[in-house]
Amino acid sequence: MTWTGTDPVAWAKRQKRAINVLPARLVEAFANAMATRVGVGGFTPVDTGNLSRSVTISASPIMRDGPGYNSPVRQDYRAASSVAKGDGSAYVSYKAIYAHRVNYGFVGTDVLGRSYNQSGRGFNEANIARFPAILAGVVSKLRFE
């Protein structure tokens, strides 16, 4: 009698391919979720759209005074997600300089002399809370079998 089941070597290769693309797909999906605006299923508040366009993926944390920090140009998440490897870290963040103020709120005068009495929107925490569902969605789309 001969074996007629699944070839274990082919099965293992499929598993490895699926697991290797998981980090990049997950980072891409999370960046897309962070860029999704209120009103179309997301949590990111929209006034001009710069906040949602400022979502970026990088291999290191974005520094406030770094190059392109306040750039409102939307990044190609599929290309940028390649920084996400199983053995490293990827950072998904907002580059808009006012993202922190909009998320957490601010009451007072800033260094430019502008007065604010702005309550926080908490959109960053809301996106982070969706991470398990985003992970489940990405995993469900991978072809393990």
C-alpha positions as CSV (number, residue, x, y, z in Angstrom):
1,M,0.0,0.0,0.0
2,T,1.4,3.4,-0.9
3,W,0.9,6.8,0.8
4,T,-1.9,8.8,-0.8
5,G,-2.1,11.8,1.6
6,T,-0.6,15.2,1.5
7,D,3.1,15.4,0.7
8,P,4.7,16.5,4.0
9,V,7.5,18.3,2.2
10,A,5.2,20.3,0.0
11,W,3.0,21.1,3.0
12,A,6.0,22.3,5.0
13,K,7.1,24.5,2.1
14,R,3.6,26.1,1.9
15,Q,3.6,26.7,5.6
16,K,7.0,28.4,5.5
17,R,6.0,30.7,2.6
18,A,2.9,31.7,4.4
19,I,4.7,32.4,7.6
20,N,7.5,34.4,5.8
21,V,5.0,36.8,4.3
22,L,3.0,37.2,7.5
23,P,5.0,40.1,9.1
24,A,5.0,42.2,6.0
25,R,1.3,41.7,5.3
26,L,0.4,42.4,8.9
27,V,2.4,45.7,8.9
28,E,0.8,46.7,5.7
29,A,-2.7,45.9,7.0
30,F,-2.1,47.8,10.2
31,A,-0.8,50.9,8.3
32,N,-3.9,50.8,6.2
33,A,-6.1,50.6,9.3
34,M,-4.3,53.6,10.8
35,A,-4.8,55.6,7.7
36,T,-8.5,54.8,7.5
37,R,-10.5,57.9,8.4
38,V,-13.5,58.4,10.5
39,G,-16.6,58.0,8.3
40,V,-15.2,55.2,6.2
41,G,-14.7,52.7,9.0
42,G,-11.6,54.0,10.6
43,F,-10.7,56.0,13.7
44,T,-8.3,58.7,12.3
45,P,-10.0,62.1,12.5
46,V,-10.0,64.0,9.2
47,D,-9.9,67.7,8.6
48,T,-7.5,68.2,5.7
49,G,-6.5,64.5,5.4
50,N,-2.9,65.2,6.2
51,L,-3.0,63.1,9.4
52,S,-4.2,59.9,7.6
53,R,-1.7,60.5,4.8
54,S,1.1,60.9,7.3
55,V,1.1,57.2,8.3
56,T,4.4,55.7,7.7
57,I,6.3,52.4,8.0
58,S,9.9,52.4,8.9
59,A,12.6,50.1,10.3
60,S,13.4,52.5,13.2
61,P,11.3,55.0,15.2
62,I,10.5,58.3,13.5
63,M,12.3,61.1,15.2
64,R,10.5,64.4,15.6
65,D,13.3,66.4,14.0
66,G,14.3,63.7,11.4
67,P,14.0,64.1,7.7
68,G,10.5,64.2,6.3
69,Y,9.0,64.1,9.8
70,N,6.0,66.3,9.0
71,S,5.5,65.1,5.4
72,P,1.9,64.6,4.4
73,V,2.7,62.4,1.4
74,R,1.1,59.0,1.7
75,Q,3.6,56.1,1.6
76,D,3.3,53.0,-0.5
77,Y,2.6,50.5,2.3
78,R,3.1,47.4,0.2
79,A,6.7,48.5,-0.6
80,A,7.5,49.8,2.8
81,S,6.2,46.7,4.6
82,S,9.2,44.9,3.4
83,V,11.1,46.2,6.4
84,A,9.0,43.8,8.5
85,K,11.0,40.7,8.9
86,G,10.4,37.9,11.3
87,D,13.6,38.8,13.1
88,G,13.2,42.6,13.3
89,S,10.9,45.4,14.1
90,A,8.7,47.7,12.0
91,Y,7.4,50.9,13.2
92,V,4.0,52.2,12.0
93,S,3.4,55.8,13.0
94,Y,2.0,59.2,12.2
95,K,4.5,61.7,10.8
96,A,2.2,64.7,11.2
97,I,3.7,66.9,13.9
98,Y,0.2,67.5,15.4
99,A,-0.7,63.8,15.7
100,H,0.2,63.6,19.4
101,R,-1.9,66.7,20.2
102,V,-4.9,65.4,18.3
103,N,-4.7,61.9,19.9
104,Y,-4.0,62.9,23.5
105,G,-5.4,66.5,23.6
106,F,-3.7,69.7,24.7
107,V,-4.7,72.6,26.8
108,G,-2.4,75.6,26.8
109,T,-0.1,77.6,24.6
110,D,2.4,75.9,22.3
111,V,6.0,77.2,21.6
112,L,4.6,79.2,18.7
113,G,2.2,81.1,21.0
114,R,-0.9,79.4,19.7
115,S,-3.6,78.6,22.4
116,Y,-5.3,75.2,22.4
117,N,-8.1,73.7,24.4
118,Q,-8.4,70.5,22.5
119,S,-9.6,67.2,23.9
120,G,-8.0,64.0,22.8
121,R,-9.5,61.8,20.2
122,G,-7.8,58.5,21.2
123,F,-7.6,57.3,17.6
124,N,-4.2,55.7,18.1
125,E,-5.4,53.6,21.0
126,A,-8.5,52.6,19.0
127,N,-6.3,51.4,16.2
128,I,-4.1,49.5,18.5
129,A,-7.1,47.8,20.1
130,R,-8.1,46.5,16.6
131,F,-4.7,44.9,16.1
132,P,-5.9,41.4,17.2
133,A,-8.7,41.5,14.6
134,I,-6.3,42.8,11.9
135,L,-3.9,39.9,12.7
136,A,-6.8,37.4,12.5
137,G,-7.8,38.9,9.2
138,V,-4.3,38.7,7.7
139,V,-3.8,35.1,8.9
140,S,-7.2,34.0,7.5
141,K,-6.1,35.3,4.1
142,L,-2.8,33.4,4.0
143,R,-2.8,30.1,2.3
144,F,-1.5,27.5,4.8
145,E,-3.0,24.6,3.0
